[in-house]
Amino acid sequence: MQYGHHQLSPADNPINANEKWWSENAGDYLTEHGEILGDNDFIWGPEGLREADIEFLGTLTQKKVLEIGAGAAQCSRYLASRGIDVVATDLASGMLTHAEKLNHTYGIEFPLIQADARQLPFDDDSFDVIFTSFGVLPFVPELTEVHNEVSRVLRTGGIWAYSALHPTRWMFPDDPTENGLTAIRSYFDRTPYIERNDATLDYAEFHHTLADHMNSLVDSGFTIDELFEPPWPAGRDIVWGGWGPQRSHILPGTLMIRAIAN
Ligand SMILES: C[S@@+](CC[C@H](N)C(=O)[O-])C[C@H]1O[C@@H](n2cnc3c(N)ncnc32)[C@H](O)[C@@H]1O
């Protein structure tokens, strides 16, 4: 097993690898993080910021809403339970199986569709609002491929809002303690983090700098409306991977962007 920052080889297909990884690891991921996410809640990241409190998506009544990279679709379930017209999509069938079970448990119905966010099975201009909470973007080499597809299925004037790993995190070890506060990599080094078993690529995660986020959105025809870096709330003592109270009050962990389709 090889893991760390390494270049991909020409034969690697990171999207297929991530589809398999997220399907096979869906159960473990939800055992570890499901309680923090809540089965039926909409948080934007480990800081625990709730859509209910910040209304980053604005008013959703009478809107058609799409979640991409939905995982077990906790955010969509929260919206659907409040009568919002929402469709949830994800690359990994294993994640959607958990989403289906949770829908059944809570008696909440909304469409769950397996789709790579770079090729969405929807007509042009189908949605008013598209969002993801930590889905898709860290797992694709080219942000523009996602933004272009979101732009296609979003109506003019529609909202594209997302949270993702804060770009500064790439420089630091993924360690929630103070050991995670010493930079060990260049911010400008985009070599992906990969996991490989012999010749097979199992997982890949990609670094996008702040300029990569901004420029790819503009190139795909969006106007950036808001950029937000949620602070770590005082007294929040959970640990999630590299997030935790020890260093997260010093180092931002999450980048949130809201953009409008031109
Ligand atoms: C960290 S989870 C985010 C989902 C959920 N909001 C959560 O916090 O658990 C990342 C999700 O992105 C999905 N994903 C990765 N690459 C994708 C792609 N190209 N298209 C759609 N979904 C993708 C994964 O399958 C996974 O369910």
PDBQT file of the ligand as one rigid body, heavy atoms in Angstrom, charges set to zero:
ROOT
HETATM    1  C1  LIG A 301     -16.941  14.031   2.080  1.00  0.00    +0.000 C 
HETATM    2  S1  LIG A 301     -18.310  13.341   1.205  1.00  0.00    +0.000 S 
HETATM    3  C2  LIG A 301     -19.428  14.713   1.192  1.00  0.00    +0.000 C 
HETATM    4  C3  LIG A 301     -20.842  14.232   1.279  1.00  0.00    +0.000 C 
HETATM    5  C4  LIG A 301     -21.625  14.677   2.500  1.00  0.00    +0.000 C 
HETATM    6  N1  LIG A 301     -21.982  16.075   2.417  1.00  0.00    +0.000 N 
HETATM    7  C5  LIG A 301     -20.793  14.394   3.752  1.00  0.00    +0.000 C 
HETATM    8  O1  LIG A 301     -20.321  15.364   4.377  1.00  0.00    +0.000 OA
HETATM    9  O2  LIG A 301     -20.630  13.233   4.057  1.00  0.00    +0.000 OA
HETATM   10  C6  LIG A 301     -17.708  13.392  -0.468  1.00  0.00    +0.000 C 
HETATM   11  C7  LIG A 301     -18.691  12.826  -1.497  1.00  0.00    +0.000 C 
HETATM   12  O3  LIG A 301     -18.304  13.295  -2.800  1.00  0.00    +0.000 OA
HETATM   13  C8  LIG A 301     -18.621  12.262  -3.716  1.00  0.00    +0.000 C 
HETATM   14  N2  LIG A 301     -17.890  12.474  -4.973  1.00  0.00    +0.000 N 
HETATM   15  C9  LIG A 301     -16.560  12.393  -5.181  1.00  0.00    +0.000 A 
HETATM   16  N3  LIG A 301     -16.281  12.655  -6.471  1.00  0.00    +0.000 NA
HETATM   17  C10 LIG A 301     -17.463  12.913  -7.094  1.00  0.00    +0.000 A 
HETATM   18  C11 LIG A 301     -17.841  13.227  -8.433  1.00  0.00    +0.000 A 
HETATM   19  N4  LIG A 301     -16.938  13.337  -9.413  1.00  0.00    +0.000 N 
HETATM   20  N5  LIG A 301     -19.151  13.422  -8.710  1.00  0.00    +0.000 NA
HETATM   21  C12 LIG A 301     -20.088  13.299  -7.730  1.00  0.00    +0.000 A 
HETATM   22  N6  LIG A 301     -19.797  12.981  -6.445  1.00  0.00    +0.000 NA
HETATM   23  C13 LIG A 301     -18.501  12.796  -6.131  1.00  0.00    +0.000 A 
HETATM   24  C14 LIG A 301     -18.209  10.998  -2.962  1.00  0.00    +0.000 C 
HETATM   25  O4  LIG A 301     -18.784   9.846  -3.522  1.00  0.00    +0.000 OA
HETATM   26  C15 LIG A 301     -18.684  11.310  -1.555  1.00  0.00    +0.000 C 
HETATM   27  O5  LIG A 301     -19.976  10.805  -1.325  1.00  0.00    +0.000 OA
ENDROOT
TORSDOF 0
